[in-house]
Amino acid sequence: MTFDTGFARKHPRGVITTRVVVAVWLLVLSGILLAYGYWGWALLTLAGAVTHIVWADRIYRATTR
């Protein structure tokens, strides 16, 4: 089962780059939220970052075979 879209198959490098940039932003945002004590929101953004990293990896593996 693959989670990549037709656009991701046609433009994998752009999609992977975008997902990694979004994941980095979510990690930075999580750090800021943790610094101010918003643990619930920080965990939510961490989950989003992990999701983007996993999807980027799945797209990479699906398109490099």
N, C-alpha and C positions, 0 to 999 in steps of 0.2 A: 504494500500500500504506500503510495507516495503522496506527499502533501504539497508538491510543487504545482504551480499553475502553468497554463500555456505560455503566459508572459515570462515566467521564470525559466521555462525551457528555451525560449527564444533569446532572452537577454540575461543569462545567469550571472555574469559578472556584475552588472548593475544592481540586480536584486540582492545578491550576496553583500555587496558593498553597502547598500542602503540598510539592510538588516543589521550589519555589524555596527554601522554608525548609530542607528537607533538603540542598539543594545548598549553601546558605550554611553550614550546620553542617559539612558535609564539607570545605568550603574552610577553615574555621577549624581543624578537626581536622588538615587537611593542613599548615597553618602550624605548628601545635604539633609535629607529628611531624617536620617539617623542622628545626625549632629544636633538637630533641633528636637529630638525625642518623639518623632512621629513614627513609631515602630510599625503600626499597621499599614500605613501608606508605603513605607519603605519595603516591607515584605511584598506588597503588591507589585511595586515597580521592579523588584528583584525577580519576581516570577515572570514578569513580562520580558526582562532582559534575557533570562534563561530560555524562554520560549523562542525569542528571536535568534539566539545563538544556535539552538537546536535546529530550527527551520533552515538557517543559513547552511549548516552542516549537511542537512538532508538534501538541499538543492545542489550543493557542491558534489556530493556523492552521486546523485542521480544524473548529473550532467557530465561527469568526467568518466563515466563507464564506457 
